[in-house]
């Protein structure tokens, strides 16, 4: 009887596949993070001189683009949520955003080319919902050269 064991070669840990996996993960995360940019609305605010309001409280902003679409944005959710332009839908979403805090500052940020009717309708609905502090967002007028 032969009781001799076959000699096994010593175990080796090759690092090449592990390095390949790490580089693939690195490339994957680099590529996917470039696609997580926040998309914003392009709103050209009307120009006006005025005082800047203190930003000590959280506010709710109603964005109105040049086509008359409504977007609600809170400090918690800066992306803005598209709202159906129907009066009942806008009212319901504003009530949901306000909760039981009618003292929350409310800002209407309308594009300069937005229809006057759309902005007045929004202002009317905001006051019907019960917001107490309503402001309009504007930008400083450019100096004449």
Secondary structure per residue as TSV (DSSP state, phi and psi in degrees):
chain	resnum	aa	ss	phi	psi
A	1	X	-	360.0	141.7
A	2	X	-	-107.3	109.9
A	3	X	-	-98.4	15.0
A	4	X	-	-80.4	133.3
A	5	X	-	-83.6	148.7
A	6	X	-	-75.4	134.3
A	7	X	-	-76.8	127.4
A	8	X	-	-94.4	146.2
A	9	X	-	-70.1	150.1
A	10	X	-	-63.4	147.1
A	11	X	-	-71.8	140.7
A	12	X	-	-124.7	141.7
A	13	X	-	-107.5	114.8
A	14	X	-	-90.3	131.4
A	15	X	-	-89.8	-12.4
A	16	X	H	-59.9	-48.9
A	17	X	H	-63.6	-35.6
A	18	X	H	-67.8	-39.8
A	19	X	H	-64.2	-41.0
A	20	X	H	-59.3	-43.5
A	21	X	H	-65.1	-42.1
A	22	X	H	-63.0	-43.9
A	23	X	H	-64.6	-39.0
A	24	X	H	-64.0	-41.2
A	25	X	H	-64.3	-41.1
A	26	X	H	-61.9	-45.3
A	27	X	H	-64.0	-41.8
A	28	X	H	-59.7	-47.2
A	29	X	H	-68.8	-34.1
A	30	X	H	-66.4	-40.1
A	31	X	H	-71.4	-42.5
A	32	X	H	-73.0	-28.4
A	33	X	H	-73.2	-20.9
A	34	X	T	-73.6	-18.4
A	35	X	T	-92.3	0.7
A	36	X	-	-96.9	21.5
A	37	X	-	-66.7	141.5
A	38	X	-	-72.7	131.8
A	39	X	-	-93.3	137.6
A	40	X	-	-123.0	161.6
A	41	X	-	-82.0	143.5
A	42	X	-	-96.6	98.0
A	43	X	-	-115.3	123.0
A	44	X	-	-92.2	103.4
A	45	X	B	-71.8	147.6
A	46	X	-	-69.6	155.3
A	47	X	B	-91.1	140.5
A	48	X	-	-163.1	149.1
A	49	X	-	-90.1	139.1
A	50	X	-	-176.4	179.6
A	51	X	-	-91.9	144.9
A	52	X	-	-82.6	132.1
A	53	X	-	-83.4	144.8
A	54	X	-	-67.3	140.6
A	55	X	-	-105.5	62.5
A	56	X	-	-94.9	-17.1
A	57	X	S	-113.9	162.5
A	58	X	-	-72.6	142.9
A	59	X	E	-124.9	163.9
A	60	X	E	-115.1	133.9
A	61	X	E	-119.6	132.3
A	62	X	E	-104.5	113.3
A	63	X	E	-95.0	133.4
A	64	X	E	-124.6	118.0
A	65	X	-	-85.9	179.4
A	66	X	T	-67.2	-17.1
A	67	X	T	-91.1	-5.6
A	68	X	-	91.9	14.7
A	69	X	-	-81.8	142.8
A	70	X	E	-102.2	139.5
A	71	X	E	-134.7	131.2
A	72	X	E	-103.2	131.3
A	73	X	E	-132.5	130.3
A	74	X	E	-112.1	170.8
A	75	X	S	-64.7	-28.3
A	76	X	S	-76.2	-35.5
A	77	X	-	-120.8	91.9
A	78	X	-	-81.2	-8.6
A	79	X	S	-69.0	-39.2
A	80	X	-	90.3	136.7
A	81	X	E	-116.2	125.8
A	82	X	E	-66.2	130.9
A	83	X	E	-114.0	139.4
A	84	X	-	-61.0	136.5
A	85	X	S	-71.7	2.3
A	86	X	S	-67.8	144.6
A	87	X	H	-61.5	-43.4
A	88	X	H	-65.8	-39.2
A	89	X	H	-66.7	-44.7
A	90	X	H	-62.4	-42.3
A	91	X	H	-60.5	-46.2
A	92	X	H	-62.0	-43.2
A	93	X	H	-68.4	-36.0
A	94	X	H	-68.2	-39.3
A	95	X	H	-63.7	-41.4
A	96	X	H	-64.3	-40.8
A	97	X	H	-69.6	-36.2
A	98	X	H	-72.0	-38.2
A	99	X	T	64.9	-130.8
A	100	X	T	-111.1	35.5
A	101	X	-	-122.9	75.7
A	102	X	T	-69.2	-12.4
A	103	X	T	-83.7	-3.6
A	104	X	S	-61.7	130.2
A	105	X	E	-62.9	137.4
A	106	X	E	-120.6	128.8
A	107	X	E	-119.0	127.3
A	108	X	E	-99.4	117.3
A	109	X	E	-114.4	92.9
A	110	X	E	-104.8	142.2
A	111	X	B	-63.6	145.5
A	112	X	T	-62.3	-23.9
A	113	X	T	-97.7	5.4
A	114	X	S	-69.8	148.6
A	115	X	-	-62.6	139.0
A	116	X	H	-60.0	-37.3
A	117	X	H	-62.3	-40.4
A	118	X	H	-65.7	-41.0
A	119	X	H	-68.9	-43.0
A	120	X	H	-65.7	-38.3
A	121	X	H	-61.6	-43.4
A	122	X	H	-63.7	-43.9
A	123	X	H	-61.5	-41.2
A	124	X	H	-63.7	-44.5
A	125	X	H	-66.3	-40.7
A	126	X	H	-61.5	-41.5
A	127	X	H	-71.3	-33.6
A	128	X	H	-65.8	-36.5
A	129	X	H	-65.3	-35.0
A	130	X	T	120.1	14.4
A	131	X	-	-67.4	139.8
A	132	X	S	-96.2	-34.3
A	133	X	-	-115.9	102.3
A	134	X	E	-116.1	133.6
A	135	X	E	-136.1	159.2
A	136	X	E	-109.4	137.1
A	137	X	-	-86.1	133.5
A	138	X	-	-137.2	174.5
A	139	X	B	-122.0	156.9
A	140	X	-	-64.2	138.0
A	141	X	-	-67.8	143.1
A	142	X	-	-72.7	142.3
A	143	X	-	-69.3	140.0
A	144	X	-	-73.4	138.5
A	145	X	-	-100.5	360.0
